Amino acid sequence: MMADARERKFSAIVCYRLDRISRNIGDFAKLIEELDGLQIAFVSIKEQFDTSSPMGRAMMYISSVFSQLERETIAERIRDNMHELSKTGRWLGGMSPTGYISESMENVTVDGKIKKACRLKLVPEEAEIVRQIFAKFLETNSLTKTETYFIQNETKTKNGRRFTRFAFRNILTNPVYMIADKIAFRYLKENNADLFADEKEFDGSHGVMAYNRTIQKPGRANQTRPIEEWIVSVGKHVGLISGNDWIKVQACLAQNRSKSFHKPRSNTALLSGLLFCSNCRDYMRPKLTKRLNAGGEQIYTYLCETKEKSRSQLCKMKNPNGNMLDKAICEEIKKLGEDRSEFVRQLELGKQKLMGNREEYDAELERLCKSLVENERGIDALVESLKRASGTAAEAYVIKQIEEQHEKGEALRRRIGELESLTASHALSDMEFDIIRQMLSSFRDTLDRMSVEQKRAALRSFVKKVVWDGENVHVYLFGADDEGGIELPNESFMADDSTDLEPLGENSK
């Protein structure tokens, strides 16, 4: 809405009540100030403030104060309710963590009502995987080595996907797996967690249930709150990892975080995100070296992710020279723009064929429109005949003719709609032909003057994907048949437990 406002696409914003647009005084004040600068009116139907007068603006801000008070009161009620729920140690819903499933329970209250609640029930096969994850991380002190181990053993998530190190981190930091023993109690107490359980309830058997642990915002990865903001109780489920081991894992993760990988700034690779391995169908990422080529450029190769993570056990694809591969792809795309190239010739033939088809469609469309007009005239004449034949034996016959003509008219309308849709799409395709031709010509003439970012964007205008088979590289343009049979990876590639997303950097460990 504000983006449209800055482009002056409307002259007023209308809302039912002020608290429908903002419940924060600071945000609301900035909004009104920006709208005033854009000369866009703000109208609240319920309050009907006169924002042109000082008193009207003052009343508007006073109402905003009460809206913020209402928001903060609701948040306080939710937290109070969370405190009460934490005493029960039950599962409040959502995707159950690996190792457990949500199980519904019923109990009868003193007044005879049946109340339902959920708890986590252990899944032995998944629980064993969780124990292995903690054991392997404690052994290696490395998410990468843990990931390599599970890739080599082809262990999958409960959704049948490959584990990633982000999924491992989410599992390793989840207190639901920690056994509620005395060590766990002291750890939570010393870190000022909001505990709703006595020390005697930490029986060394049940698991820990932590509420208010993550900050969830739409469109963004969940963030973990500081432990002092957690609301903790002893759950109804069985714990898997001793308090001592769970605490050791947190210390290792905190230590590793300080030496985490940072994406190199000098990367000039162009095909990252476009290049795939033909053997395992995984992405190939650039791997930078410290060497320079004759032109003074940093040398890099492309490395299959499966090969890297499995230490060449599941994939042994040869690494192509990145500098040479990028240059070769750019040169081939430049050739496509040459006036006599086969690609442009095929483009022109397709355009001619399309224009011929469209002339046929236009002729048929004109003929069908005439038929529809005649059909409607025939129906009008039959309706007049029906008036005269009312009450006679001919009435039923005339009605039957009207129905037949009506069905014929509907069929004509459907066909006209289809042809109009086809001619509209052909008009767009005709325009796209010219755009592609112009873009190819521009790419050929300006490529050498483009920055790395511009080259990447230009390549993605034409190239759908690039497949490396160890000897040759296959380039698939948009609109081409996928003869290579390489399926593009799904964007939702993360395992079910991986909510703490991080971008993968080149040469990432």
N, C-alpha and C positions, 0 to 999 in steps of 0.2 A: 504494500500500500504506500509506504513512504518512498519507495523507488519511483512509483507512478506519480506521486506528489511532486517530487523533484523535477519530473519531466513535464509538469503542468498539465497532466491528463484530466484533472477534474478541479472544480472550484470550491468544493466543500466536503467535509467528512461528517457523516451523520451516524450517531450510535444511539441505542435505546437508553442506556444509562451510562454514567461516567465510569463506573467500575467495570463495564464491559470492555473498555479499551485500556485501562491502566489501574493498577492497585499499588503503585509506588509513586510517592510524591515527587522524587527527583526525576524519574523518567517522564512523568506527566508534565512537569514544568518544562523540560527540554523539548517535549513534543509540541506543546503550545507555542513555545518560543520559535521553533523551526517553522511551524505552520504560519505564524504571523509574518515571518520573514518571506515566506513563499506566497503570502496574501491568499491563503486558503482558510476558509471559515471552518470553525468547529461547532457542531450542533449536537447537544444532548437532549433527546426528546423528553425524557422524564423530568430533568431538572430545569431545562429551558433558561440557561444563563444568558445574560446580555453581556457578552465579552467585550463590548465596545466601551463599557463604563467601568471605573475602578471598583465599585461595589460588586458588580457582576463577576469580575475576575477574582476578587477576594472570596466570594461565596463558592466559586468553582474550585479554588485551591482548598478551601475548608472541607468541601465534599471529598476531595482527593485524600485528605488526611483520614477521614472516616473509612474510605475504601481500603487504605493501607492497614488501618487498625483491624478491619474485618479479616484481611488476608493473614495478618500475623496471629490473630485469634484462632483462625482455622488451623494454622500450622501448629499452634500450641496444643489444640485439642487432639490433633493427629498424633503428636508426640506422647501426650498423656495416654491415649488409646494404645500406642505402641508399648508403653511401659506395662500396661495391664496385660496385653497379649504376651509379652515376654515372660511373664510369670508362668504361663502355661507350657512354654517350651515347644509349641507346635509349629508346624510348617505352614506359612501363610500363603503359599501358592507360587506360581511361576514355574519355570523350567527346573526340574529337580537336578541336583548335581550328580555327576558321574559317580556310580556306586550305590545310588539310591533311586527308589521310585516313590511317588506320593501315594499314600494309602489313606483312605477315608475312614474315620471312626465315628461312631454314634454313642451318645450317652444320654441318659434321662435325668433331667433336673428335678429338684424337690417339688416343683409345681406340676410335674408330669409331662413337660415339654421335651421333645427330642432335639438335641443340639448336635450338629455335625462339626467335625474338625478334621484336620489332616496331620499326619506324621510321616516321617521318612522311614521307608522300609528298605533293609539292606538287599542289594542284588549281589550275590556272592562272586559271580564272574567279573563284574565291573569293579567290585571292591578289591579284588586281587590285583587288578591293573593299577588302581590308585596306590596300593601298598608298594607295588613295583616302582611307580613313578617317584614316590618319596625316597625309597631305598636307593634307586639309581642316582638321584640328584645328590643325596648325602654322600654317595660314593665318589661321584665325579665333580661335584660343586660347579656344574656347568649345565645350563639349559640346552646349549648346542649339542653337547655330548649325550645328554639324556634324549634329545630329539633324534640324534643319529642312531642310538641304540634301538629305539622303538620303530624307526623306519626300517632298519635292517631286519628286525624281527616281524615286520609287517603287522604290527599291532594297530588296530583301528579304534576310533571313538564309537560310542553307542549308536551313532548315526552312520557308521560305515565309512567315515572319512579318516584321512591321515592326521595324526596328532601334529600340532605345531608347538613351537616353544611358547607362544602366547597362551595356548590352551594349558600347557604345563604350568605356566606361572599362575594362571587363574586357579588351578587346582591346588597348587602348593601354598597359595596365600589364603585359601578358604578355611576359616576356623571350624566349619561344620565337620571336618574330618578329625579334629583334635579330640582326644579322649579327655573327658572332664575328670582329671586327677588332681592331686594336691599341687603339683608343679604348675599345671595350667591355671589353677586358682591364684597362686602367688604371682604368676606372670600378668594375668589380667588385673589383679589388684594393684600391683606396682605401676602398671601403665595407665591407671586411673580409668579403666573401662567402667561403664555404668552397670554394675553387677546386680542382678535380681535373683541371687541364689546364695545360700549359706555354704560355708566350706564343707559341711557334712554332706551336702548334696553332690559334691564332686566325688563320685563314688568309684572312679576309675573304670567305668563301664560305658556309660552313656556319652554321647557327643555334645559338643558345645553348639548353642544356637545364638548367632549374633544378628541383631536387627539394626537398622539404620547404618549399615556398613558401607553402602555405595551411594554416590550422587548420580542419579539417572536423568539425563537430558536427551530429548528426542534428537536423533541425527548425530549424536556424539557418543563416543565410547564411555562406558561407565568409569567413574573415578572412585577410588577407595578413600573413605573418610579416615581421619586420624583415629587411633584406637580409643582415645578418650571420649569420642562421640558415639562409640558403639553401645548398644543396649544388649547385655549378654545374660543368658540363662542357660541352665542345663536342659538339653533337648530330650525328646522321647526316643530318639534313635540311638543306634549303637555307634560308638566312636571307632575310628580305624587306626589313628596314629597317636602314639604317646605324646603327652605334653612336652616332654623333653625333646623328642625328635622334631616336632612341629616348630618349636622355638628355635632350634638349631637351623632349620630351613629358612626361617625369616631372617636370621642373622646373616646367613650366606647370601641371600637375595639382596639384602641391604648393602653388603660389602661389594657384590658384583655390580650393583647399580651405579656405583661411583666410577667404574671403568667401562661403562657401556659403550657400544660402537657408535661413532658419529659418521654420517654420510660425507664422503669427500667432496670438497667444493669444486675441484678442478675437473670433474667428470665431463667428457665430451661425447660419450656414447649416444648414438641416435636411435638405436633399435630396441632399447629397454622397454619392455611391455608389448613389443610386436614380435619378438623372436621366440620361436618354440623349438623344442627338441623333437625330432620325428620318432625317436625311440620310445620315450616315456610320456610325451605330450605335455611336458612341464615347461614353464618359462625358462629362458636362458638370460641370466643377468650379467652385466659387465663386471669383470674382475680386473682392477687396475694393478699395474706393476710400477716399479720405481725407475724403469728404463725408458729411454727416449728413442724415437726413430730418427731417420736421417733428416726429416723435416722439423725436428725439435718437438714433436708431439709426444705426449705420454702414451706408451704402449699399453693396450688393454686387450683382453680376450673375452669371449662370452662363455659362461659356465652354466651348465644345466643344474637347476636347483636340486633335483633328485640325486644327481651325481654327487654334488657337494655334501648334501645332508646324509647320504648313505655311505659316504667315503668310497664312492665308485663301486659299491656292491650291487645296487639295483640298476645302475645305468653307467655305461662306459663311453658315452658319446665324446668324440674328439672335440676339443675346444677350438673354435675358429678365431683367427686373428680379427679383432674388432675393428681396428683402423682400416684394414683392407676391405672387410665386409661392408662397413658403412659407406665407404667410397664407391664400391662396386654397385651397391643398391642405388645410390644417388645418380650415378652415371646412367644406369639402365632406365631410371625414371625420366631423366633428362631426354633420353632418346625417344621416349614415347611422344614427346611434344614436337618432334620433327615432322614437317609437312608431309613427307613421303613415307612415314613409318607405317607399319602394318596396323598398329593399334588405331591410329587416327583414321586409316582407310576403313577399318571395320566399323569405327564410330560413325563415319559418313554413310556407309551402307545401311547401318542400323537406322540412322536418321531418315534416309530416303524411304526405306521400307515402312517406317513409322508414318511418314507423311502420306504414303500411298494408302495405307490402312485407314488413316484418318479421313481421307477423301471419300473412301467407301462408306465409312461410318456416317459422315455428314449426309451423303446421298440417301442412305437408308433411314437416317433420322428424319429427313425432310419427308420421305414417303410415309413413314409411320405417323408423323404429325397430321398429314392430310387424311390418312385412314381414320385417325382418332376423331377428327372433326366430322367426317362423314358418319362415323359410328354414333356420335352424339346427336347428329341430325336425325338419323334413323330412329333412335330411341325417342326423341321428341315426337316424331310422326306416329310411332306406335302408341305413345301415351295419349295422343289425341284420338286415335282409333279406339283405344280402350274406353274412353269416355262415351263414345258412341255405341260401343258394344256392351256396355254395362247391363247386366241382367239377361244377356242372351247366351247362346251356346258358344259363340265365338270368343267370349271373354277369357276363358281358360287358355285358348290357343294364342291370343294376343299376349297374355301374361308370360307364357312360355317363351315367345319370341323376344320379349323385353329382357327376360333373364339371360337368354343366350347372347343377346347384344351387349348386355352389361358385362358378362364374363369375358367376351371378346375385347371390350374396352379396357378392362382391368389388365388383360394380358398385354395389350398395346402399351399401357402406361408403364408396366414393369420393364418392358423391353426398351422404351424410351429412356427410362431412368438409368438402365444399364449402359446404354450408348452415351448418354450425357456424362456419366461417370468416367467412361473410357476416354472420351474426347478431352475431358478436363485433365485426366492424368497424362494424356499424350501431350497436351499443351505444356505441362510441367516438365515432362521428359525432354521435349524439344528445347526448352530453356536450359535444362541441365546439360544437354549436349554442348551447347555453346559455352556454358560456364566451365565445364571440364576442359574443353579445348583451350580456353583462355588461361585457365590455371596452369595447364601443362606448359603452355608457351611461356608464361611468366616464370614458372619454376626453372625452366631451362635457361632463361636469360639472367635470372637474378640469384640463382642458388649460391654461387661463389661469394656473393656479397652478404648473404644471410648470417645471422648469429646462430649459435647452436640451438637456442630455443625456437627460433623461426624455422630452422631446418626440420626439427622434430615435428612442429605443427604442420608444416607443408607435407612431410611424408605421410602423416596420419590422415591427410585429405584424400590420398589415393590408395594407400596400402592398408589392407585388412589385417594381414599377418604375414610373417616370413618364417619359413620352416627350414631348418638345417638338418641334413641327413648324414653328416660326417664328411661328405665329399662335395655335394652341391647344395645350393640354396634355392628354395622355391618361393617366389613372391606371389601372393594372392591379392589382387586388387579388389576394391569394393565392387560388388555385382558379379564377380567371377564365381563359377561353380567350385565347391570345396572338394576338389578331386583328391586332395591329400588325405582326407578323412581325419584331419586333426581337429578335434573339438576344442573350441576356445574355453579356457578355464572359467568356471562359474565365479562371479564376483563375490558371492557369499561363501568364500573358500574357508572361512574359519570354522573350527570345530565348535560343537554346541557349547562347550565350556569357555570358549575364548571371547570374553567380553572386553578385555583390556587390550584394545587394538593399538598397534604401533606400525609405522610404515617400514617397509624393508628397504634398506640402503644398499647401494652397490657394494659388492665384495662383503656382504653382510655376514657376520658370524652368529 
